[in-house]
Amino acid sequence: MKTNKIDLDLDFIGGQGSLTKIEEKELSDFFKSRKLSARTTIRQQVGTTIRPNVIA
């Protein structure tokens, strides 16, 4: 039995119209929150480095 494969034209998924002001605001807020969360995880990883005490 042959399986059917559907080719998607990704340029047209979601419609061809422009975004509304509300949709633009929601996307902007989403990317801002994502950027801030990425910064906090980087800071947490960098701040947990433990250095050994060296007596010279």
C-alpha positions as CSV (number, residue, x, y, z in Angstrom):
1,M,0.0,0.0,0.0
2,K,1.4,3.4,-1.0
3,T,1.2,6.3,1.5
4,N,0.1,9.6,0.3
5,K,2.4,12.5,1.0
6,I,1.0,16.0,1.2
7,D,3.3,18.8,0.0
8,L,2.8,22.0,1.9
9,D,3.5,25.4,0.5
10,L,4.8,27.1,3.6
11,D,4.5,30.6,2.1
12,F,0.7,30.4,2.2
13,I,0.0,28.7,5.6
14,G,-1.9,31.1,7.8
15,G,-3.3,33.3,5.1
16,Q,-1.9,36.0,2.9
17,G,-3.2,39.0,4.8
18,S,-1.2,41.3,7.0
19,L,-1.3,41.0,10.8
20,T,-3.6,43.1,12.9
21,K,-2.3,45.5,15.5
22,I,-3.4,43.1,18.3
23,E,-1.6,40.2,16.7
24,E,1.6,42.3,16.2
25,K,1.4,43.3,19.9
26,E,1.0,39.7,21.1
27,L,3.9,38.5,19.0
28,S,6.1,41.4,20.2
29,D,5.2,40.5,23.9
30,F,5.9,36.9,23.2
31,F,9.4,37.5,21.8
32,K,10.2,40.0,24.6
33,S,9.3,37.4,27.3
34,R,11.2,34.7,25.5
35,K,14.3,36.9,25.2
36,L,14.1,37.8,28.9
37,S,13.7,34.2,30.0
38,A,16.7,33.2,27.9
39,R,18.8,35.9,29.6
40,T,17.9,34.7,33.1
41,T,18.8,31.1,32.3
42,I,22.2,32.2,31.0
43,R,22.8,34.2,34.1
44,Q,21.9,31.3,36.4
45,Q,24.3,29.0,34.5
46,V,27.2,31.4,34.7
47,G,26.6,32.3,38.3
48,T,26.8,28.7,39.6
49,T,30.5,28.2,38.7
50,I,32.5,27.1,41.8
51,R,36.2,27.9,41.9
52,P,38.5,25.9,44.2
53,N,40.4,27.8,46.9
54,V,44.1,27.9,46.1
55,I,46.7,28.7,48.8
56,A,49.8,30.2,47.4
